């Protein structure tokens, strides 16, 4: 049951995000530093034994949480 609800939420989010453009922004860093921070967060997440099961959605969510802890925010562009 949980997988069905999660699947529906992912599909709904995908449909809604197809209508808009988003961008990661940081209040104190230029956008050119996003890739560096993303790669660092991704390597931290990949070292976490709890996330080494290969679930890409879990890895992506953990990477996004790490980016948010670093101060990056995902904003919608008009």
N, C-alpha and C positions, 0 to 999 in steps of 0.2 A: 504494500500500500504506500509506504513512504517513497519508494522508488518511482511510483506513478505520479505522485504529487511533485516530487523533485523534477521529474522529466517534463511535466506540464509547465512548471515554473521556468525551466530553462528554455523551453520552446517559446513561451510568452515573452521572456526577456529578449530572446533573439529576434523575434518579430518586431518588438518595440525599438530595439537598438538599431535595426536596419533602417529606420526612418531618420535617425540622427547620427551625428558624428561626435565622437568623444575624444578627449585628449587628456593625458596625464600632465598636471602642472604642479610646480613646487613654488612656494612663496619666496624662497631665497636662492634657488638654483636655476640655471638656464636649462632649457629643454634638452640641450646636448648632453647633459649629465644623466638623463633618464636611463639610457642604455647601460651605463656603468652601474648605477644603483640596481637596475633590474637584474643584471647578471650576478651581482653580489647576492641579492635576495634569493635568486634561483639556486645558487650554489649552497646557500645556507639551508634552504628548504630540502634540497636533494640529500643533504647529510643527515637530516632528521630520520631516525629509524622508524618512527611511526608513519612516515609518509613514503617509505620505500616499497610500498606494495604495487606501485605502478599506476595508480588511479590518477589520470591526468587532470581531472576536475579538482581533486583534492590538492594536487600540486599547484595548479593555477590559482586556486583560492588562497592557499598559504602564501604564495608569492605576492599576490595583491595585498594581503594583510601586512606583509613585511614592508612593501612599498608605502603603505599608508602610515606605518610606524615611523618610516623615514621622513614623512612629511608630504609625500606626493598625494595628490587628490585627482580623481577621475571626474572631469567636468564635461558637460554637454556643450558642444559648439553649435551656434545657430546655423 
